[in-house]
Amino acid sequence: MHLFGATAALTAAALWATASLLFARLGGRTGALPLNVLKCVIGLALSVLTLVLVDGQMWPELPGSSGAWLLGSALIGLTLGDT
């Protein structure tokens, strides 16, 4: 169990590097907008899958306007920040 953190870190680094290589190749073939839309769709799908597996629901209960702030932040970060 003591190697869980190190394994998670190495896996994350390997996935990050692989994704960078794939998006670099795709970026040469397509424009920035389709690539960003693809990244947003993949990110949303993986986030929903993670929430369902971990919490048993597609969207967690958030207090007050936290959900709107979370969605707004993701939208700005993934669209404007990556363009």
C-alpha positions as CSV (number, residue, x, y, z in Angstrom):
1,M,0.0,0.0,0.0
2,H,3.0,2.3,0.6
3,L,3.7,2.4,-3.2
4,F,0.2,3.6,-4.1
5,G,1.2,7.2,-4.3
6,A,4.3,6.6,-6.3
7,T,2.4,4.3,-8.7
8,A,-0.3,6.9,-9.1
9,A,2.2,9.6,-9.8
10,L,4.1,7.6,-12.4
11,T,0.8,6.6,-14.1
12,A,-0.3,10.2,-14.2
13,A,3.0,11.3,-15.7
14,A,2.9,8.5,-18.4
15,L,-0.7,9.4,-19.3
16,W,0.2,13.1,-19.5
17,A,3.1,12.5,-21.8
18,T,1.0,10.2,-24.0
19,A,-1.8,12.7,-24.2
20,S,0.7,15.5,-25.1
21,L,2.1,13.4,-27.9
22,L,-1.3,12.5,-29.3
23,F,-2.6,16.1,-29.1
24,A,0.6,17.3,-30.8
25,R,0.0,15.0,-33.7
26,L,-3.7,15.8,-33.9
27,G,-2.9,19.5,-33.7
28,G,-0.9,19.3,-36.9
29,R,-3.9,17.9,-38.7
30,T,-6.8,19.9,-37.2
31,G,-7.3,23.4,-36.0
32,A,-7.4,24.6,-32.4
33,L,-11.1,24.7,-32.0
34,P,-11.9,21.1,-33.0
35,L,-9.0,19.9,-30.8
36,N,-10.3,21.9,-27.8
37,V,-13.8,20.6,-28.3
38,L,-12.5,17.0,-28.4
39,K,-10.5,17.6,-25.2
40,C,-13.6,19.1,-23.5
41,V,-15.7,16.1,-24.5
42,I,-13.1,13.6,-23.4
43,G,-12.6,15.5,-20.1
44,L,-16.4,15.6,-19.4
45,A,-16.8,11.9,-20.2
46,L,-13.9,10.9,-17.9
47,S,-15.1,13.2,-15.1
48,V,-18.6,11.7,-15.2
49,L,-17.2,8.1,-15.3
50,T,-15.0,8.9,-12.3
51,L,-18.0,10.4,-10.4
52,V,-20.2,7.4,-11.1
53,L,-17.5,5.0,-10.1
54,V,-16.4,6.8,-6.9
55,D,-19.6,8.4,-5.7
56,G,-22.4,6.5,-7.5
57,Q,-23.9,9.5,-9.2
58,M,-23.2,11.6,-12.2
59,W,-23.2,15.0,-10.4
60,P,-22.3,15.5,-6.7
61,E,-24.5,17.6,-4.5
62,L,-22.8,20.9,-4.1
63,P,-23.9,23.7,-1.7
64,G,-25.4,26.9,-3.0
65,S,-24.0,28.2,-6.2
66,S,-20.8,26.1,-6.1
67,G,-22.0,24.0,-9.1
68,A,-22.4,27.1,-11.3
69,W,-19.0,28.4,-10.2
70,L,-17.4,25.0,-11.0
71,L,-19.0,24.8,-14.4
72,G,-18.1,28.4,-15.2
73,S,-14.5,27.8,-14.2
74,A,-14.2,24.7,-16.3
75,L,-15.8,26.3,-19.3
76,I,-13.4,29.4,-19.1
77,G,-10.4,27.2,-18.4
78,L,-11.0,24.7,-21.1
79,T,-12.1,27.1,-23.9
80,L,-10.3,30.4,-23.4
81,G,-7.3,29.1,-21.5
82,D,-6.4,26.4,-24.1
83,T,-7.0,28.4,-27.2
